[in-house]
């Protein structure tokens, strides 16, 4: 399945997970679920493709769902806005094969546990990385994001629009570097 979306999000640092969950429950948020995510960020030697990408990854959702995502950044001073193209693949081997065809190499790897809540169309992803405080990602439209930042009383928390690489750097951590053909990626 192919899906193209315009993703608008902001990350909020140093959130208290128990407090945040209580506040989300008071707003009648639905818990969508908890999933263990493994991301393999890839790069290609093809310069015409490389120019167009902000990032590309092969993602595993709990080893049950697999997706290739290519992001291209859009300009917005206040939010992280990306055009995202997602291709669901039946398994890890199929994802590897598609990326091999594009001459990709795996460059970075990260893992996280994600707990997701939803209120109408607004998504609240709480990401847990090793040795880092939880990070809340609010995703939908600008006015809704601002609305829920106020409702959840998070306006005094640090808000960032950076991706994972810069987020890890902020906390003095490094995303695992890898230098291998995509075909050697393991679960």
Backbone as CSV, one residue per row, in Angstrom:
resi,resn,N_x,N_y,N_z,CA_x,CA_y,CA_z,C_x,C_y,C_z
1,UNK,0.835,-1.175,0.000,0.000,0.000,0.000,0.882,1.241,0.000
2,UNK,0.538,2.217,-0.815,1.271,3.470,-0.920,0.415,4.576,-0.320
3,UNK,1.043,5.440,0.455,0.319,6.548,1.077,1.217,7.778,1.076
4,UNK,0.663,8.921,0.682,1.412,10.172,0.707,0.670,11.135,1.635
5,UNK,1.401,11.703,2.595,0.784,12.627,3.543,1.697,13.818,3.774
6,UNK,1.121,14.896,4.250,1.884,16.047,4.711,1.831,15.994,6.227
7,UNK,2.965,15.748,6.839,3.050,15.546,8.284,3.500,16.842,8.952
8,UNK,2.708,17.338,9.895,3.068,18.507,10.689,3.145,18.055,12.135
9,UNK,4.296,18.318,12.771,4.478,17.836,14.135,5.405,18.750,14.917
10,UNK,5.359,18.572,16.223,6.303,19.228,17.117,6.640,18.230,18.218
11,UNK,7.876,18.269,18.672,8.307,17.400,19.767,8.401,18.232,21.034
12,UNK,7.952,17.657,22.136,8.004,18.330,23.431,8.874,17.479,24.341
13,UNK,9.905,18.113,24.889,10.905,17.397,25.677,10.576,17.426,27.163
14,UNK,11.178,16.485,27.874,11.104,16.412,29.330,9.675,16.309,29.847
15,UNK,8.878,15.466,29.203,7.508,15.270,29.682,7.496,14.203,30.774
16,UNK,6.572,14.351,31.691,6.342,13.329,32.714,5.272,12.390,32.175
17,UNK,5.647,11.148,31.937,4.714,10.193,31.336,3.439,10.005,32.167
18,UNK,3.534,9.740,33.482,2.289,9.544,34.253,1.385,10.790,34.241
19,UNK,1.987,11.965,34.347,1.199,13.206,34.338,0.539,13.402,32.984
20,UNK,1.298,13.169,31.922,0.768,13.335,30.570,-0.396,12.380,30.311
21,UNK,-0.267,11.137,30.712,-1.341,10.155,30.509,-2.594,10.578,31.275
22,UNK,-2.434,11.058,32.507,-3.604,11.547,33.268,-4.296,12.686,32.521
23,UNK,-3.517,13.623,32.000,-4.098,14.763,31.276,-4.788,14.304,29.987
24,UNK,-4.159,13.377,29.263,-4.780,12.867,28.035,-6.087,12.138,28.344
25,UNK,-6.111,11.371,29.421,-7.344,10.671,29.815,-8.453,11.647,30.185
26,UNK,-8.102,12.764,30.825,-9.111,13.787,31.154,-9.713,14.409,29.900
27,UNK,-8.954,14.410,28.807,-9.439,14.949,27.529,-10.110,13.864,26.674
28,UNK,-10.321,12.704,27.254,-10.959,11.567,26.584,-10.145,11.056,25.394
29,UNK,-8.854,11.084,25.508,-8.008,10.534,24.447,-8.149,9.017,24.416
30,UNK,-8.096,8.458,23.231,-8.128,6.999,23.065,-6.707,6.491,22.954
31,UNK,-6.404,5.462,23.729,-5.084,4.850,23.599,-5.127,3.915,22.399
32,UNK,-4.265,4.186,21.432,-4.204,3.379,20.211,-3.380,2.126,20.454
33,UNK,-2.288,2.268,21.208,-1.482,1.093,21.505,-0.046,1.426,21.833
34,UNK,0.709,0.367,22.081,2.134,0.462,22.384,2.854,-0.455,21.411
35,UNK,3.946,0.043,20.827,4.675,-0.759,19.842,6.177,-0.521,19.977
36,UNK,6.925,-1.565,19.713,8.381,-1.508,19.695,8.802,-1.230,18.258
37,UNK,9.480,-0.112,18.031,9.832,0.317,16.677,11.335,0.220,16.463
38,UNK,11.702,-0.338,15.321,13.107,-0.363,14.892,13.197,0.382,13.570
39,UNK,14.050,1.402,13.543,14.256,2.199,12.334,15.652,1.975,11.791
40,UNK,15.730,1.766,10.492,17.008,1.690,9.793,16.995,2.810,8.763
41,UNK,17.805,3.848,8.986,17.872,4.977,8.063,18.846,4.632,6.950
42,UNK,18.440,4.903,5.733,19.243,4.512,4.581,19.642,5.726,3.754
43,UNK,20.675,5.522,2.963,21.192,6.540,2.071,21.475,5.865,0.737
44,UNK,21.517,6.642,-0.321,21.782,6.086,-1.639,22.927,6.829,-2.311
45,UNK,23.632,6.152,-3.170,24.714,6.768,-3.928,24.169,7.510,-5.152
46,UNK,22.922,7.270,-5.503,22.302,7.924,-6.654,22.019,9.389,-6.307
47,UNK,22.805,10.297,-6.884,22.714,11.719,-6.523,21.370,12.349,-6.887
48,UNK,20.734,11.888,-7.962,19.435,12.465,-8.340,18.364,12.124,-7.309
49,UNK,18.440,10.928,-6.723,17.491,10.540,-5.671,17.849,11.246,-4.371
50,UNK,19.133,11.258,-4.045,19.618,11.822,-2.786,19.228,13.291,-2.628
51,UNK,19.223,14.050,-3.720,18.857,15.466,-3.691,17.429,15.685,-3.202
52,UNK,16.562,14.751,-3.497,15.146,14.900,-3.205,14.783,14.498,-1.777
53,UNK,15.583,13.651,-1.132,15.260,13.105,0.180,15.720,14.005,1.310
54,UNK,14.918,14.095,2.350,15.398,14.585,3.631,15.896,13.370,4.409
55,UNK,15.090,12.330,4.376,15.496,11.068,4.991,14.694,9.924,4.378
56,UNK,15.257,8.726,4.515,14.567,7.518,4.076,14.859,6.437,5.105
57,UNK,13.848,5.617,5.384,14.045,4.578,6.398,13.209,3.350,6.083
58,UNK,13.645,2.259,6.687,12.876,1.019,6.711,12.493,0.824,8.172
59,UNK,11.204,0.780,8.444,10.716,0.705,9.830,9.990,-0.605,10.061
60,UNK,10.243,-1.168,11.237,9.552,-2.365,11.682,8.722,-1.997,12.905
61,UNK,7.438,-2.287,12.847,6.527,-2.068,13.970,6.313,-3.397,14.667
62,UNK,7.085,-3.635,15.721,6.928,-4.865,16.486,7.194,-6.131,15.698
63,UNK,7.896,-6.025,14.575,8.181,-7.197,13.758,6.967,-7.730,13.011
64,UNK,5.853,-6.962,13.025,4.618,-7.414,12.382,4.225,-6.570,11.168
65,UNK,4.599,-5.290,11.188,4.284,-4.400,10.079,5.591,-3.749,9.643
66,UNK,5.776,-3.630,8.317,7.008,-3.078,7.779,6.673,-1.985,6.777
67,UNK,7.482,-0.921,6.796,7.162,0.234,5.977,8.446,0.945,5.554
68,UNK,8.484,1.347,4.298,9.549,2.215,3.808,8.970,3.614,3.773
69,UNK,9.701,4.577,4.322,9.250,5.970,4.348,10.335,6.866,3.778
70,UNK,9.933,7.730,2.867,10.822,8.757,2.326,10.207,10.092,2.698
71,UNK,11.030,10.960,3.332,10.545,12.277,3.744,11.274,13.363,2.968
72,UNK,10.517,14.381,2.564,11.091,15.590,1.998,10.580,16.748,2.833
73,UNK,11.504,17.587,3.282,11.161,18.659,4.208,10.500,19.824,3.490
74,UNK,9.484,20.384,4.127,8.808,21.586,3.655,9.223,22.732,4.583
75,UNK,9.161,23.930,4.132,9.590,25.067,4.962,8.463,25.533,5.886
76,UNK,8.762,25.577,7.179,7.856,26.111,8.196,8.724,26.455,9.401
77,UNK,8.722,27.721,9.833,9.608,28.116,10.928,9.190,27.578,12.301
78,UNK,7.927,27.214,12.457,7.414,26.861,13.781,7.268,25.358,14.014
79,UNK,7.069,24.593,12.952,6.805,23.162,13.079,7.717,22.367,12.158
80,UNK,7.833,21.088,12.462,8.513,20.186,11.537,7.441,19.731,10.554
81,UNK,7.603,20.099,9.304,6.632,19.753,8.276,7.363,18.972,7.187
82,UNK,6.886,17.779,6.904,7.497,16.932,5.889,6.425,16.317,5.011
83,UNK,6.752,16.192,3.747,5.925,15.362,2.876,6.466,13.957,3.073
84,UNK,5.583,13.060,3.415,5.973,11.691,3.730,5.337,10.754,2.721
85,UNK,6.162,9.897,2.143,5.661,8.867,1.245,5.947,7.527,1.900
86,UNK,4.891,6.785,2.192,5.003,5.502,2.887,4.588,4.368,1.969
87,UNK,5.403,3.337,1.982,5.074,2.129,1.232,5.081,0.976,2.227
88,UNK,3.927,0.364,2.434,3.851,-0.807,3.297,4.371,-2.000,2.508
89,UNK,5.271,-2.737,3.131,5.824,-3.932,2.490,5.428,-5.146,3.325
90,UNK,5.313,-6.325,2.699,4.799,-7.489,3.432,5.734,-8.020,4.510
91,UNK,7.034,-7.773,4.343,7.987,-8.284,5.328,9.312,-7.543,5.181
92,UNK,10.233,-7.830,6.077,11.532,-7.157,6.074,12.304,-7.459,4.786
93,UNK,12.247,-8.695,4.312,12.968,-9.075,3.096,12.503,-8.260,1.888
94,UNK,11.197,-8.034,1.769,10.667,-7.249,0.649,11.142,-5.799,0.742
95,UNK,11.167,-5.252,1.948,11.663,-3.887,2.139,13.131,-3.761,1.770
96,UNK,13.922,-4.744,2.185,15.349,-4.755,1.845,15.540,-4.797,0.327
97,UNK,14.766,-5.650,-0.337,14.887,-5.797,-1.786,14.573,-4.480,-2.497
98,UNK,13.505,-3.815,-2.085,13.150,-2.533,-2.704,14.270,-1.509,-2.525
99,UNK,14.866,-1.460,-1.328,15.931,-0.496,-1.068,17.222,-0.875,-1.801
100,UNK,17.475,-2.162,-1.952,18.653,-2.601,-2.702,18.570,-2.157,-4.156
101,UNK,17.382,-2.201,-4.716,17.180,-1.771,-6.102,17.572,-0.300,-6.258
102,UNK,17.383,0.496,-5.201,17.746,1.921,-5.230,19.184,2.150,-4.756
103,UNK,19.973,1.090,-4.645,21.380,1.164,-4.248,21.564,1.820,-2.894
104,UNK,20.727,1.447,-1.950,20.777,2.056,-0.618,21.727,1.315,0.310
105,UNK,22.251,2.073,1.263,23.038,1.513,2.353,22.423,1.975,3.663
106,UNK,22.464,1.113,4.645,21.965,1.465,5.966,23.028,2.319,6.655
107,UNK,22.641,3.505,7.128,23.588,4.431,7.754,23.403,4.552,9.264
108,UNK,22.158,4.516,9.719,21.895,4.679,11.157,20.775,3.740,11.564
109,UNK,20.746,3.461,12.852,19.756,2.536,13.400,19.311,3.070,14.747
110,UNK,18.019,2.983,15.034,17.542,3.341,16.374,16.324,2.502,16.727
111,UNK,16.113,2.384,18.023,14.972,1.644,18.552,14.245,2.523,19.553
112,UNK,12.951,2.303,19.664,12.172,3.023,20.663,10.902,2.250,20.949
113,UNK,10.327,2.583,22.080,8.981,2.103,22.404,8.081,3.312,22.257
114,UNK,6.989,3.149,21.520,6.065,4.258,21.264,4.692,3.909,21.823
115,UNK,4.165,4.823,22.632,2.797,4.721,23.143,2.006,5.813,22.436
116,UNK,0.910,5.441,21.785,0.149,6.393,20.978,-1.257,6.591,21.524
117,UNK,-1.629,7.869,21.614,-2.987,8.276,21.956,-3.516,9.133,20.821
118,UNK,-4.859,9.243,20.758,-5.473,10.023,19.689,-6.703,10.748,20.227
119,UNK,-6.835,12.006,19.820,-8.053,12.782,20.062,-8.479,13.313,18.698
120,UNK,-9.609,12.870,18.223,-10.092,13.155,16.875,-8.998,12.792,15.880
121,UNK,-8.439,13.764,15.175,-7.387,13.470,14.194,-5.979,13.732,14.742
122,UNK,-5.886,14.288,15.928,-4.590,14.641,16.500,-3.955,13.428,17.170
123,UNK,-2.701,13.156,16.796,-1.961,12.008,17.330,-0.971,12.483,18.391
124,UNK,-0.859,11.711,19.454,0.085,11.976,20.542,0.965,10.738,20.683
125,UNK,2.194,10.829,20.199,3.131,9.713,20.281,4.129,10.007,21.394
126,UNK,4.195,9.128,22.365,5.156,9.270,23.459,6.248,8.241,23.196
127,UNK,7.442,8.745,22.902,8.555,7.875,22.531,9.521,7.708,23.695
128,UNK,9.916,6.461,23.932,10.868,6.110,24.979,12.119,5.534,24.321
129,UNK,13.239,6.216,24.528,14.545,5.753,24.064,15.365,5.390,25.298
130,UNK,16.357,4.524,25.128,17.246,4.185,26.245,17.968,5.432,26.749
131,UNK,18.020,5.583,28.062,18.792,6.643,28.723,18.391,8.055,28.308
132,UNK,17.125,8.263,27.966,16.629,9.599,27.640,15.250,9.760,28.254
133,UNK,14.892,10.995,28.616,13.521,11.200,29.106,12.517,11.018,27.963
134,UNK,11.261,10.707,28.292,10.248,10.537,27.234,10.104,11.807,26.391
135,UNK,9.776,11.604,25.125,9.573,12.707,24.184,8.147,12.584,23.649
136,UNK,7.388,13.666,23.738,6.030,13.691,23.195,6.066,14.324,21.816
137,UNK,5.440,13.653,20.865,5.317,14.187,19.516,3.822,14.392,19.264
138,UNK,3.450,15.629,18.985,2.043,15.936,18.667,1.983,16.181,17.161
139,UNK,1.041,15.489,16.513,0.976,15.552,15.060,-0.455,15.786,14.589
140,UNK,-0.645,16.818,13.805,-1.869,17.059,13.045,-1.734,18.377,12.325
141,UNK,-2.552,19.377,12.654,-2.478,20.688,12.010,-2.037,21.732,13.032
142,UNK,-1.416,22.806,12.551,-0.831,23.826,13.422,-1.766,24.297,14.532
143,UNK,-2.983,24.699,14.183,-3.903,25.233,15.195,-4.288,24.174,16.220
144,UNK,-4.435,22.923,15.797,-4.764,21.839,16.734,-3.581,21.531,17.644
145,UNK,-2.376,21.539,17.097,-1.181,21.297,17.903,-1.097,22.345,19.004
146,UNK,-1.249,23.602,18.647,-1.210,24.688,19.647,-2.320,24.541,20.683
147,UNK,-3.499,24.174,20.236,-4.633,23.973,21.136,-4.301,22.933,22.212
148,UNK,-3.741,21.793,21.783,-3.455,20.726,22.746,-2.217,21.011,23.595
149,UNK,-1.291,21.790,23.102,-0.166,22.212,23.949,-0.707,23.015,25.130
150,UNK,-1.663,23.912,24.850,-2.270,24.708,25.934,-3.126,23.828,26.846
151,UNK,-3.976,22.972,26.256,-4.861,22.103,27.046,-4.071,21.183,27.977
152,UNK,-2.916,20.705,27.504,-2.096,19.800,28.298,-1.099,20.562,29.188
153,UNK,-1.175,21.880,29.127,-0.291,22.768,29.917,1.187,22.441,29.680
154,UNK,1.550,22.371,28.409,2.920,22.047,28.036,3.653,23.229,27.398
155,UNK,3.039,24.411,27.435,3.640,25.560,26.770,4.983,25.975,27.380
156,UNK,5.263,25.601,28.630,6.543,25.938,29.257,7.614,24.879,29.029
157,UNK,7.242,23.758,28.417,8.215,22.715,28.100,8.968,23.101,26.823
158,UNK,10.190,22.621,26.705,10.960,22.891,25.502,10.323,22.176,24.318
159,UNK,10.109,22.928,23.239,9.517,22.401,22.021,10.566,22.456,20.918
160,UNK,10.685,21.369,20.172,11.686,21.313,19.105,11.068,20.740,17.838
161,UNK,11.681,21.071,16.726,11.208,20.581,15.429,12.238,19.672,14.780
162,UNK,13.209,19.246,15.534,14.307,18.451,14.967,13.940,16.983,14.819
163,UNK,14.699,16.322,13.963,14.541,14.888,13.769,15.320,14.115,14.821
164,UNK,15.317,12.796,14.676,15.923,11.911,15.677,17.413,12.155,15.861
165,UNK,18.133,12.366,14.775,19.583,12.550,14.860,19.923,13.755,15.743
166,UNK,19.241,14.871,15.507,19.495,16.082,16.307,18.937,15.945,17.714
167,UNK,17.854,15.197,17.874,17.293,14.957,19.199,18.285,14.172,20.049
168,UNK,18.869,13.141,19.479,19.868,12.356,20.196,21.061,13.231,20.566
169,UNK,21.492,14.069,19.639,22.625,14.974,19.892,22.304,15.913,21.049
170,UNK,21.067,16.400,21.109,20.617,17.284,22.182,20.841,16.640,23.551
171,UNK,20.618,15.334,23.649,20.775,14.604,24.905,22.166,13.974,25.053
172,UNK,23.085,14.302,24.136,24.440,13.776,24.220,24.553,12.321,23.843
173,UNK,23.602,11.830,23.066,23.593,10.428,22.620,23.897,10.381,21.127
174,UNK,24.253,9.211,20.649,24.494,9.032,19.223,23.560,7.960,18.683
175,UNK,23.006,8.243,17.505,22.245,7.218,16.809,23.278,6.222,16.306
176,UNK,23.007,4.945,16.451,23.962,3.925,16.031,24.291,4.082,14.558
177,UNK,25.574,4.162,14.264,26.012,4.278,12.873,26.237,2.890,12.308
178,UNK,25.902,2.733,11.047,26.072,1.448,10.376,26.619,1.707,8.992
179,UNK,27.415,0.811,8.488,27.921,0.894,7.117,27.765,-0.499,6.515
180,UNK,26.599,-0.733,5.971,26.354,-2.043,5.380,25.328,-1.932,4.278
181,UNK,25.396,-2.816,3.305,24.338,-2.854,2.303,23.011,-3.188,2.974
182,UNK,21.947,-2.731,2.393,20.625,-2.967,2.964,20.350,-4.456,3.116
183,UNK,20.840,-5.267,2.220,20.595,-6.706,2.262,21.106,-7.373,3.530
184,UNK,22.055,-6.722,4.216,22.613,-7.286,5.445,21.863,-6.840,6.703
185,UNK,20.855,-6.007,6.540,20.062,-5.550,7.676,19.344,-6.746,8.271
186,UNK,19.438,-6.883,9.574,18.712,-7.979,10.227,17.641,-7.385,11.138
187,UNK,16.735,-8.209,11.544,15.649,-7.815,12.425,16.254,-7.501,13.755
